[in-house]
Amino acid sequence: MSEQSKNQMIYLVSLDVLRRLAERGVDRKILDRLNKRNAEKTNCAVIEIA
């Protein structure tokens, strides 16, 4: 498995966690900031939490 594929999987799992937190009412600004940082660290394009 390539490093980029591994990073994409990590990012998508973290995105799922953030989406679940959003459903529970966690502040959206915090989640958006975490999502952006995760994307930067894993070198992935940002996907909206929506």
Secondary structure, DSSP 8 states (H G I E B T S, - for coil): --HHHHHHHHHHHHHHHHHHHHHTT--HHHHHHHHHHHHHHHT-------
